[in-house]
């Protein structure tokens, strides 16, 4: 027990990294995902095709590789970024592609009549999307969005590749040093508690959106 | 007056509307009848700008209207916004399109709610309403925008006889306020009872 109490602060310190990667990705990639979705649905073919290529690359290559590319590959082109910025960019761009496709599925599931009603009432396109379509889409996609957010929490451990000290790296270091797997279990428990917390939060948002059917 | 001149519309190789000529006047109820598939809904969708047409003209000849294309539509399946209350369904377009403030919009909506017997349902959502109530909300939403012409796509298709007459009376009320009412219906009895003019669309040979 003493050992657990002794290592927990060290692990929690590593958890801070996981937390900021999670928060920064969630905050920026969801709105960016909406933009990706709208570009993907654009009637201008070239825009839609470029967006499709972006989605293909982001979903078709490992996130780990993308993090390495941003940090080690971009300097070749003269763009030098620090580790935190590199991680943020790679995570946001990767998750925006997934979120974009989730939103696209949501928009496609909205009855065409909603768009037509908005058109007959002469609502602008922006108002139609912001006021009529996206609020309904958000309710539809929330379970899928939640799934991705939970995957994101676990993906944050990939930052180890740039030497950023996340919770899993801290646990591994302790485990090697003290020749015990206890730190790994504690790290697992911290992940579990955090995901549990996020799940409850998502459920609450879902319940809030239950005000209509 | 709203005039349709030589309107033609095809979907691929299938010709749906062929040289349609019609006139609609404000203050009257015009019924458009015809068998299923003759293009009644397509015609009304062309009028409302939801469908393009191949040739012909739609002329809006009302000089008093700032917005000549002042035409509303009550869809067959109504298309209410399910995430809005009855009140918000009515005031949202007013605030966003007509740019009037919420207080004014609400007061206008209240008049329509009274007129269409929707009192007490202001805070209800679509799923909490009966078929007839939903339809009246859709009518209120369209009327709030003050269109010179209001189209109805099969307004009686899902209603029993009592509610059908109720809709007929609403159409008369709308027309009495100087709006042109254009109704698509396959219900000939309804058309005869409430229509000032009845047009029949016929099947065309391709």
Contacts between the chains, C-beta under 8 A, distances in Angstrom:
chain1	res1	chain2	res2	distance
A	111	B	79	7.3
A	113	B	75	6.2
A	113	B	77	6.0
A	113	B	79	3.8
A	114	B	79	6.2
A	114	B	81	7.0
A	116	B	50	5.5
A	116	B	75	7.2
A	116	B	79	6.5
A	117	B	75	6.6
A	117	B	79	3.8
A	117	B	80	7.7
A	117	B	81	7.2
A	119	B	49	7.2
A	119	B	50	6.5
A	120	B	48	5.4
A	120	B	49	7.5
A	120	B	50	6.8
A	120	B	72	6.6
A	120	B	73	4.7
A	120	B	142	7.8
A	121	B	72	7.8
A	121	B	93	4.2
A	121	B	97	6.6
A	121	B	141	7.2
A	121	B	142	7.8
A	121	B	145	6.2
A	122	B	93	7.3
A	122	B	97	5.0
A	122	B	145	7.3
A	123	B	93	6.1
A	123	B	96	5.8
A	123	B	97	6.2
A	124	B	96	7.5
A	124	B	97	8.0
A	127	B	96	4.9
A	131	B	92	6.7
A	131	B	96	7.0
A	132	B	81	5.8
A	135	B	83	5.3
A	136	B	82	7.0
A	136	B	83	5.7
A	139	B	83	7.5
A	211	B	125	7.1
A	212	B	82	5.2
A	212	B	83	5.1
A	212	B	125	4.5
A	212	B	126	7.2
A	212	B	127	6.4
A	213	B	82	7.0
A	213	B	125	7.6
A	213	B	127	4.2
